[in-house]
Amino acid sequence: MSVPDDPPDDDLMTRIVEGDRDAFALLYRRFRSDIFRFALHVSGSRSVADDVTQDVFMAVIHERA
């Protein structure tokens, strides 16, 4: 399924629930750096920030199930 260039987050989540990988990739690109930056700020550890970022997106994947 094709995703428009700048769909709202709610539309992306709906498409992710439907199994749209392109929507997930767009959501990931949209929020990855912000989530990483916040986790790094809170934890002070790049390793922890990487893990938190991965956990957030794994939760998105599991929520679609």
C-alpha positions as CSV (number, residue, x, y, z in Angstrom):
1,M,0.0,0.0,0.0
2,S,1.4,3.4,-0.9
3,V,1.6,6.1,1.8
4,P,1.2,9.8,1.0
5,D,4.3,12.0,1.7
6,D,3.0,13.5,4.9
7,P,0.0,11.6,6.4
8,P,-1.1,12.4,9.9
9,D,0.1,10.1,12.7
10,D,-3.3,8.6,13.2
11,D,-3.5,7.6,9.5
12,L,-0.1,5.9,9.8
13,M,-1.2,4.0,12.9
14,T,-4.3,2.8,11.2
15,R,-2.2,1.6,8.2
16,I,0.3,0.0,10.6
17,V,-2.5,-2.0,12.2
18,E,-3.5,-3.1,8.7
19,G,0.0,-4.4,8.2
20,D,1.4,-1.6,6.0
21,R,5.2,-1.7,6.2
22,D,5.7,1.6,4.4
23,A,3.6,3.3,7.0
24,F,5.7,1.8,9.8
25,A,8.9,2.9,8.1
26,L,7.6,6.4,7.8
27,L,6.5,6.5,11.4
28,Y,9.9,5.2,12.4
29,R,11.7,7.8,10.4
30,R,9.5,10.5,11.7
31,F,10.0,9.7,15.4
32,R,13.2,7.7,15.8
33,S,15.5,10.7,16.5
34,D,13.2,12.4,18.9
35,I,12.7,9.2,20.9
36,F,16.4,8.5,20.9
37,R,17.3,12.0,21.9
38,F,14.8,12.0,24.8
39,A,15.9,8.6,26.0
40,L,19.5,9.7,25.8
41,H,18.7,12.9,27.8
42,V,16.9,10.9,30.5
43,S,19.4,8.0,30.8
44,G,22.7,9.6,29.8
45,S,23.6,6.4,28.0
46,R,23.6,5.8,24.2
47,S,23.2,2.1,24.8
48,V,20.1,2.6,26.9
49,A,18.7,5.1,24.5
50,D,19.2,2.6,21.6
51,D,17.4,0.0,23.6
52,V,14.5,2.3,24.6
53,T,14.1,3.4,21.0
54,Q,13.9,-0.2,19.8
55,D,11.5,-1.1,22.6
56,V,9.2,1.8,21.6
57,F,9.0,0.6,18.0
58,M,8.6,-3.0,19.0
59,A,5.6,-2.0,21.1
60,V,4.1,-0.3,18.0
61,I,4.6,-3.5,16.0
62,H,3.0,-5.7,18.8
63,E,0.1,-3.3,19.2
64,R,-0.9,-4.0,15.7
65,A,-1.4,-7.6,16.4
